[in-house]
Amino acid sequence: MKLNNKNKWQCALELDIERNIVDGDPSNLREAIQNGADLRIHTRFQHNEHIDTTSNNDELILEAAEFRTTYLIDNKWVAGIMTLRQPTSPPFAEFNQR
């Protein structure tokens, strides 16, 4: 199946580490959300700065966060809610019956 150009993934807005616009435009993001697009945010962070601040592990973690519930507020602001999330590490305790 061949997708037409309308169905290809596009980055509507890209920000740098200081949240300055690198590519795209906020109006592109607003229009995409208004038209039902998925909202996904690609992030990079160090393990010991975000997941476990007591760890010596400074491994760079790449994450694509998916916000399945999105809102366009006053035709100006985009908001997203992460409705599904996996834990960053498995629970330490074993699963027990209640």
TIPALUM-501479 format. One record per residue: residue number from 1; residue in three letters; x, y, z of N, C-alpha, C, O, CB in turn. Coordinates in pm, 1 decimal. Glycine has a CB too. Layout:
BEGIN
> resi/resn/nx/ny/nz/cax/cay/caz/cx/cy/cz/ox/oy/oz/cbx/cby/cbz
> NUM/ALA/X/Y/Z/X/Y/Z/X/Y/Z/X/Y/Z/X/Y/Z .
...
# end
This chain:
BEGIN
> resi/resn/nx/ny/nz/cax/cay/caz/cx/cy/cz/ox/oy/oz/cbx/cby/cbz
> 1/MET/83.5/-117.6/0.0/0.0/0.0/0.0/88.1/124.2/0.0/178.9/136.2/82.2/-95.1/-0.3/120.8 .
> 2/LYS/62.5/213.1/-88.8/140.0/335.7/-98.5/61.9/449.4/-33.3/-56.1/469.8/-61.9/173.2/368.8/-246.4 .
> 3/LEU/129.1/522.4/53.8/64.2/634.8/119.7/79.9/760.5/35.8/183.6/782.4/-26.8/122.0/656.5/260.4 .
> 4/ASN/-23.5/842.0/35.2/-8.1/970.4/-32.8/60.0/1068.3/62.1/77.4/1038.6/180.3/-145.9/1026.0/-80.6 .
> 5/ASN/98.1/1183.1/11.6/173.2/1279.5/91.5/97.2/1326.7/214.8/159.9/1363.4/314.3/209.6/1398.1/6.9 .
> 6/LYS/-35.2/1327.0/211.4/-113.3/1371.7/326.0/-98.2/1277.3/444.5/-115.7/1319.6/558.8/-259.7/1384.2/288.0 .
> 7/ASN/-66.3/1150.9/420.2/-60.4/1051.8/526.8/79.6/1028.4/582.1/96.5/946.2/672.2/-115.4/922.9/477.4 .
> 8/LYS/178.6/1097.0/531.6/314.5/1079.3/581.2/334.6/1159.1/709.4/278.0/1267.0/727.2/417.1/1121.7/474.7 .
> 9/TRP/417.3/1102.8/798.8/449.3/1170.6/923.6/526.6/1297.4/893.8/613.2/1299.5/806.4/529.6/1078.9/1017.5 .
> 10/GLN/494.8/1402.7/966.8/566.6/1528.9/953.7/591.2/1586.4/1092.4/507.7/1572.8/1181.8/487.7/1629.4/865.2 .
> 11/CYS/704.0/1649.4/1109.3/733.2/1720.2/1233.4/675.6/1861.0/1220.3/720.7/1939.2/1136.6/888.2/1723.7/1263.3 .
> 12/ALA/576.9/1892.8/1302.1/510.7/2023.2/1293.8/591.8/2132.8/1361.9/589.4/2248.3/1319.5/372.1/2015.7/1356.2 .
> 13/LEU/664.0/2095.7/1468.4/738.7/2195.1/1545.1/855.7/2126.7/1614.0/837.9/2024.2/1679.9/647.3/2266.3/1649.0 .
> 14/GLU/974.6/2182.6/1599.1/1094.1/2128.9/1664.6/1157.3/2238.5/1748.9/1177.0/2350.8/1702.5/1196.0/2073.8/1560.1 .
> 15/LEU/1188.8/2204.5/1873.8/1251.9/2298.8/1966.0/1389.7/2247.6/2005.5/1414.7/2127.1/2004.9/1164.0/2320.5/2091.4 .
> 16/ASP/1479.7/2341.0/2040.2/1610.8/2299.6/2090.0/1605.0/2282.6/2241.7/1498.0/2292.1/2301.9/1720.1/2402.7/2050.8 .
> 17/ILE/1719.4/2257.6/2302.1/1724.4/2231.0/2445.7/1676.2/2350.5/2528.5/1630.7/2333.2/2641.6/1866.1/2194.1/2486.5 .
> 18/GLU/1686.0/2470.7/2473.0/1639.5/2591.7/2541.3/1495.4/2626.5/2504.3/1444.2/2731.4/2543.0/1730.9/2709.1/2507.9 .
> 19/ARG/1431.0/2537.9/2429.3/1292.7/2553.2/2381.9/1275.7/2667.2/2281.7/1168.7/2727.3/2271.6/1200.9/2576.4/2499.5 .
> 20/ASN/1383.0/2695.8/2207.7/1373.8/2788.1/2095.0/1332.3/2709.3/1971.9/1368.4/2592.4/1958.1/1508.9/2862.5/2070.9 .
> 21/ILE/1257.6/2771.3/1883.0/1211.6/2702.9/1762.0/1329.5/2678.9/1668.2/1402.0/2771.7/1632.2/1101.4/2785.4/1690.5 .
> 22/VAL/1347.4/2552.6/1629.2/1450.8/2512.1/1534.3/1390.1/2496.4/1395.8/1449.4/2536.7/1295.7/1518.5/2380.4/1579.0 .
> 23/ASP/1270.8/2437.3/1391.1/1204.2/2411.5/1263.2/1053.7/2409.7/1286.8/1007.0/2380.5/1396.9/1252.6/2276.5/1199.9 .
> 24/GLY/979.7/2440.9/1183.3/834.7/2440.5/1193.1/782.7/2570.0/1252.2/854.5/2669.6/1261.2/788.0/2323.2/1276.3 .
> 25/ASP/656.4/2566.8/1292.4/590.3/2686.4/1342.9/478.6/2643.1/1437.5/413.1/2542.1/1411.9/534.5/2774.1/1225.8 .
> 26/PRO/455.3/2716.5/1545.9/345.7/2679.8/1636.0/210.9/2668.0/1565.0/126.9/2587.6/1605.4/335.1/2781.4/1746.9 .
> 27/SER/189.5/2746.6/1460.6/62.4/2736.7/1387.0/49.5/2601.5/1317.7/-61.3/2550.2/1302.5/51.1/2850.0/1283.4 .
> 28/ASN/162.8/2542.9/1275.1/159.9/2408.5/1215.5/114.0/2305.7/1317.8/34.8/2216.8/1286.3/298.9/2370.1/1160.6 .
> 29/LEU/163.9/2318.0/1440.5/124.9/2225.8/1547.4/-22.8/2242.1/1580.9/-94.4/2143.0/1595.1/210.8/2249.1/1673.0 .
> 30/ARG/-68.3/2364.9/1593.5/-210.6/2388.8/1623.1/-299.5/2329.6/1515.2/-398.8/2263.5/1545.8/-238.5/2539.2/1636.8 .
> 31/GLU/-264.8/2352.5/1390.1/-345.1/2300.3/1279.1/-345.4/2147.5/1278.2/-449.0/2085.4/1254.9/-292.1/2353.6/1145.2 .
> 32/ALA/-230.0/2087.9/1303.3/-220.9/1941.4/1303.8/-309.4/1882.2/1413.6/-382.9/1786.6/1388.8/-74.3/1896.3/1323.5 .
> 33/ILE/-303.0/1937.5/1533.5/-385.0/1887.0/1644.5/-532.7/1910.3/1615.9/-615.6/1823.9/1644.4/-345.1/1955.0/1777.6 .
> 34/GLN/-565.6/2024.1/1560.8/-705.0/2053.7/1526.0/-759.4/1952.5/1425.7/-878.7/1922.3/1425.7/-716.8/2195.8/1468.8 .
> 35/ASN/-671.8/1900.2/1340.4/-712.3/1803.4/1238.7/-694.5/1658.3/1283.3/-704.5/1567.0/1201.3/-633.8/1826.8/1112.5 .
> 36/GLY/-668.3/1636.1/1412.5/-664.3/1500.0/1465.9/-530.4/1430.3/1461.1/-525.2/1307.8/1472.1/-759.9/1418.6/1394.2 .
> 37/ALA/-421.9/1503.7/1445.0/-289.2/1441.5/1438.3/-247.3/1385.1/1573.6/-295.0/1429.4/1678.1/-185.3/1543.0/1389.7 .
> 38/ASP/-157.3/1286.7/1570.4/-95.8/1234.6/1691.8/1.0/1339.0/1746.5/61.1/1414.5/1670.1/-22.8/1099.5/1664.5 .
> 39/LEU/15.9/1343.1/1878.6/115.3/1429.6/1940.7/220.6/1341.0/2004.6/193.1/1268.1/2099.9/50.6/1525.6/2045.9 .
> 40/ARG/341.5/1348.2/1950.8/454.0/1271.4/2004.0/570.3/1366.4/2025.3/598.0/1453.4/1942.8/494.1/1154.3/1908.3 .
> 41/ILE/636.9/1348.0/2136.8/749.1/1434.6/2171.0/872.4/1347.7/2189.0/872.0/1253.9/2268.6/719.9/1518.0/2299.8 .
> 42/HIS/977.6/1379.2/2114.8/1104.6/1307.3/2123.7/1192.8/1381.0/2223.9/1218.1/1500.5/2208.4/1174.8/1296.1/1983.2 .
> 43/THR/1239.1/1310.9/2325.3/1324.3/1372.4/2426.4/1453.3/1293.7/2443.2/1461.1/1175.6/2409.3/1250.5/1382.2/2560.2 .
> 44/ARG/1554.1/1361.7/2496.1/1683.0/1300.7/2529.8/1720.9/1350.1/2668.8/1711.3/1469.3/2698.2/1794.9/1336.4/2423.1 .
> 45/PHE/1763.5/1258.6/2753.0/1805.1/1298.2/2887.5/1900.1/1193.3/2942.7/1903.5/1080.0/2894.8/1682.4/1316.2/2981.3 .
> 46/GLN/1977.0/1231.3/3043.3/2068.3/1137.2/3106.7/1994.4/1060.2/3215.7/1913.1/1115.5/3289.8/2191.5/1210.8/3165.3 .
> 47/HIS/2025.2/931.0/3223.0/1960.0/842.1/3319.2/1967.3/898.6/3461.3/1866.4/901.6/3531.8/2024.4/702.9/3314.7 .
> 48/ASN/2085.7/943.3/3503.7/2101.4/987.9/3642.4/2054.0/1131.5/3666.8/2065.7/1182.2/3778.4/2245.7/976.0/3682.5 .
> 49/GLU/2001.5/1196.4/3565.1/1942.1/1328.4/3585.3/1790.0/1322.8/3587.8/1725.0/1418.0/3630.9/1988.0/1423.6/3476.5 .
> 50/HIS/1733.0/1211.9/3541.8/1587.7/1207.8/3527.4/1523.9/1084.1/3590.7/1419.2/1094.4/3654.7/1551.7/1213.5/3381.8 .
> 51/ILE/1585.7/968.3/3573.3/1525.2/843.5/3620.8/1570.4/809.9/3762.6/1487.1/786.0/3850.1/1560.3/728.2/3526.4 .
> 52/ASP/1700.4/808.0/3785.8/1754.1/773.9/3917.8/1867.8/869.7/3949.3/1980.8/849.0/3905.0/1803.0/625.1/3923.3 .
> 53/THR/1838.9/973.6/4024.9/1938.4/1077.7/4051.9/2051.0/1030.7/4143.9/2150.6/1101.3/4159.4/1870.8/1198.0/4113.0 .
> 54/THR/2037.2/913.4/4204.9/2144.1/860.3/4290.0/2238.6/768.3/4212.8/2337.9/721.3/4268.2/2084.4/784.9/4408.1 .
> 55/SER/2208.8/742.5/4086.5/2286.3/649.0/4005.4/2410.9/715.7/3946.9/2414.0/837.1/3926.8/2199.6/592.4/3892.9 .
> 56/ASN/2513.0/635.0/3920.1/2631.6/681.6/3848.0/2615.3/665.6/3697.3/2703.2/705.3/3620.8/2755.3/605.9/3895.1 .
> 57/ASN/2505.0/608.6/3655.0/2479.8/581.5/3513.6/2439.1/710.7/3443.1/2329.6/762.3/3465.5/2369.9/473.0/3496.8 .
> 58/ASP/2527.8/762.9/3357.7/2496.1/885.4/3284.0/2458.7/856.4/3138.2/2472.3/941.9/3050.7/2614.8/981.6/3288.9 .
> 59/GLU/2411.5/734.0/3114.7/2370.1/692.6/2980.2/2263.0/787.1/2925.8/2171.8/827.9/2997.7/2317.2/547.1/2982.0 .
> 60/LEU/2275.9/820.9/2797.4/2176.9/905.1/2731.7/2055.1/820.5/2696.2/2067.3/718.4/2628.5/2236.4/972.4/2605.0 .
> 61/ILE/1939.7/862.6/2741.6/1813.4/793.4/2716.3/1738.3/870.1/2608.9/1721.7/991.7/2618.7/1727.7/780.6/2846.8 .
> 62/LEU/1693.0/799.6/2506.8/1609.9/858.7/2402.0/1468.7/807.5/2422.4/1447.5/687.3/2438.4/1663.2/823.9/2258.0 .
> 63/GLU/1372.6/897.7/2422.0/1234.9/858.1/2448.9/1141.3/929.2/2351.7/1158.5/1047.4/2321.8/1195.9/889.8/2595.3 .
> 64/ALA/1043.2/856.1/2303.7/934.2/916.5/2227.3/809.7/907.6/2314.4/753.0/799.9/2332.8/912.9/844.8/2087.3 .
> 65/ALA/768.6/1019.9/2366.9/650.7/1024.6/2453.3/527.5/1048.6/2366.9/525.8/1137.4/2281.6/664.8/1135.8/2562.3 .
> 66/GLU/425.4/968.4/2390.5/303.3/976.4/2310.5/189.1/1029.8/2396.1/159.3/975.5/2502.5/266.7/837.8/2251.3 .
> 67/PHE/126.7/1134.7/2349.6/13.8/1196.9/2418.9/-111.5/1165.7/2338.4/-139.5/1230.7/2237.6/34.0/1352.6/2436.0 .
> 68/ARG/-187.4/1065.0/2384.0/-302.1/1016.3/2306.9/-423.5/1106.3/2317.4/-508.6/1104.9/2228.4/-339.1/878.4/2351.9 .
> 69/THR/-433.9/1183.6/2422.8/-545.0/1276.5/2438.2/-490.2/1417.3/2419.5/-401.1/1459.7/2493.2/-615.0/1260.3/2577.9 .
> 70/THR/-542.5/1489.4/2321.9/-492.3/1623.6/2292.7/-605.7/1724.6/2291.4/-721.5/1691.4/2266.4/-418.7/1625.5/2158.7 .
> 71/TYR/-569.4/1846.4/2318.7/-665.6/1956.7/2319.9/-607.2/2076.2/2246.0/-486.6/2100.5/2250.5/-703.4/1995.8/2465.0 .
> 72/LEU/-692.7/2149.3/2178.8/-658.1/2279.8/2124.0/-742.7/2379.0/2202.6/-865.1/2380.1/2189.7/-684.2/2289.1/1966.0 .
> 73/ILE/-679.2/2461.0/2282.6/-748.9/2551.1/2374.0/-750.8/2691.8/2315.7/-646.4/2749.8/2286.0/-681.9/2551.0/2513.7 .
> 74/ASP/-870.9/2745.1/2300.0/-891.2/2880.7/2246.9/-823.4/2900.9/2111.3/-783.1/3012.4/2078.1/-838.6/2983.9/2345.9 .
> 75/ASN/-810.9/2794.0/2033.5/-742.3/2799.0/1903.5/-602.4/2859.0/1914.1/-550.4/2913.7/1816.9/-824.8/2879.7/1804.0 .
> 76/LYS/-541.3/2848.7/2032.9/-410.7/2909.9/2055.0/-310.2/2814.7/2118.5/-193.3/2813.5/2080.1/-425.7/3031.4/2141.3 .
> 77/TRP/-354.6/2735.0/2215.3/-264.1/2651.3/2293.3/-290.6/2502.9/2267.5/-405.7/2460.3/2257.9/-278.4/2682.3/2442.6 .
> 78/VAL/-184.2/2426.0/2256.5/-194.5/2280.8/2241.1/-158.5/2217.1/2374.6/-59.5/2254.1/2437.8/-101.2/2228.1/2125.9 .
> 79/ALA/-239.7/2121.2/2416.6/-212.8/2047.0/2539.7/-229.7/1898.7/2511.6/-311.4/1859.6/2428.3/-307.1/2092.8/2655.5 .
> 80/GLY/-152.8/1817.0/2580.6/-163.1/1672.8/2564.6/-158.1/1602.6/2698.3/-91.5/1648.0/2791.3/-52.9/1621.3/2474.7 .
> 81/ILE/-229.5/1490.5/2707.3/-229.2/1408.2/2827.6/-176.1/1270.3/2790.4/-222.8/1208.4/2694.8/-372.3/1398.7/2890.8 .
> 82/MET/-78.7/1223.2/2866.5/-23.6/1090.3/2845.1/-113.6/991.2/2918.3/-110.0/982.7/3041.1/125.6/1080.7/2894.9 .
> 83/THR/-193.4/917.1/2844.0/-289.8/825.6/2905.0/-233.2/686.5/2929.3/-288.2/611.3/3009.7/-411.5/815.1/2818.2 .
> 84/LEU/-125.4/650.9/2862.0/-58.5/521.9/2882.2/88.3/548.4/2909.3/152.1/626.5/2838.6/-76.4/427.5/2758.4 .
> 85/ARG/141.7/483.6/3011.3/282.1/505.2/3044.1/338.7/378.7/3105.5/277.3/319.7/3194.4/299.3/625.3/3140.3 .
> 86/GLN/454.0/337.1/3059.2/524.4/222.7/3116.1/618.1/273.3/3224.7/675.2/381.4/3210.5/602.8/143.9/3006.5 .
> 87/PRO/635.3/197.6/3333.3/731.1/240.6/3435.8/872.4/238.8/3378.9/903.8/159.5/3290.1/722.2/149.8/3561.1 .
> 88/THR/956.7/326.8/3430.7/1094.4/332.8/3382.0/1176.2/213.9/3427.3/1277.1/181.0/3364.8/1160.5/460.1/3428.1 .
> 89/SER/1135.2/149.2/3534.0/1201.9/27.3/3579.1/1096.6/-62.5/3642.2/996.3/-13.3/3693.8/1317.9/58.8/3680.2 .
> 90/PRO/1118.2/-193.0/3638.6/1019.5/-283.6/3697.1/1011.1/-263.4/3848.1/1107.8/-219.6/3910.4/1054.4/-429.9/3664.7 .
> 91/PRO/897.4/-294.9/3906.4/883.9/-281.4/4052.3/984.2/-371.1/4123.5/1017.6/-479.4/4075.4/740.2/-316.3/4097.4 .
> 92/PHE/1031.6/-325.0/4237.8/1129.0/-403.3/4314.3/1062.5/-518.8/4387.9/1122.5/-625.1/4404.3/1202.4/-313.8/4414.0 .
> 93/ALA/941.1/-498.9/4431.2/870.0/-604.6/4503.6/805.2/-700.0/4404.3/766.8/-660.5/4294.2/763.2/-544.4/4598.8 .
> 94/GLU/793.6/-824.8/4444.2/725.1/-922.5/4359.7/575.7/-896.7/4364.5/523.6/-839.0/4460.0/757.0/-1067.3/4404.5 .
> 95/PHE/508.5/-940.4/4260.2/363.4/-927.8/4259.0/304.8/-1031.0/4354.6/340.4/-1148.7/4349.6/306.4/-946.1/4115.2 .
> 96/ASN/217.4/-987.4/4438.9/151.6/-1075.6/4535.4/1.3/-1066.8/4517.9/-51.1/-966.9/4468.6/191.5/-1039.2/4680.3 .
> 97/GLN/-67.2/-1172.0/4558.8/-212.8/-1167.2/4555.4/-261.2/-1071.3/4662.3/-198.5/-1055.2/4767.0/-274.3/-1307.9/4575.7 .
> 98/ARG/-372.8/-1008.5/4634.3/-430.9/-916.3/4732.6/-527.1/-987.8/4820.1/-586.4/-927.1/4909.3/-499.9/-799.7/4665.2 .
# end
